[in-house]
Amino acid sequence: MLEILSLIRQDGDPRWCRSVPNWERGPWLETLLGYRRARGNARPRIISSHLPVHLFPRAFFGSKAKV
């Protein structure tokens, strides 16, 4: 899924996918390092998570985020 989203974000150009590691393109929200990296990434951000939906903050459900 990360590869597909990365290609969509770059209009199908695979150079970004080949040159930037997964953990930088779609950092894990559950880790402090991943959270900090995600906050620093350019928008639109790709964020990875295995958290159950009931643990997401309420503000998430009122946002324009895609899941």
Buried (B, 14 or more C-beta within 10 A) or exposed (E): EEEEBBBEBBEEEEEEBEEEEBBBBBBBBEEEEBBEBBEEBEEEBBBBBEEEEEEBEEEEEEEEEEE
